[in-house]
Amino acid sequence: MYVWVFHLLLEPPLIIKINYGMSSEWVKIYESSDLYRAEIYKGGLEAEGIEAVIMNKKDSAYLFGRMELYVQPEDVIKAIHLINTIEQS
């Protein structure tokens, strides 16, 4: 079963397709060029009991690319809400 999640308060707005039939899939909820931001959000999510993973897609030689933060599909909505709360504080 697929579920579409629209979160219009993020910049840019986030649209995610979640496949609830495959629990091993991870969903990207945040990306940044700064590792420290991704680590702050990951720590906040883990403090709330949400398993999170950072994928470093930054080139090591030229330092361009992004850090991507992933969570399990069942945690997407709560994780986005927590990230928005952290950003606003």
Secondary structure, DSSP 8 states (H G I E B T S, - for coil): -EEEEEETTSSS-EEEEEETT-TT--EEEEEES-HHHHHHHHHHHHHTT--EEEEEEE-TTT--EEEEEEE-GGGHHHHHHHHHHHHH-
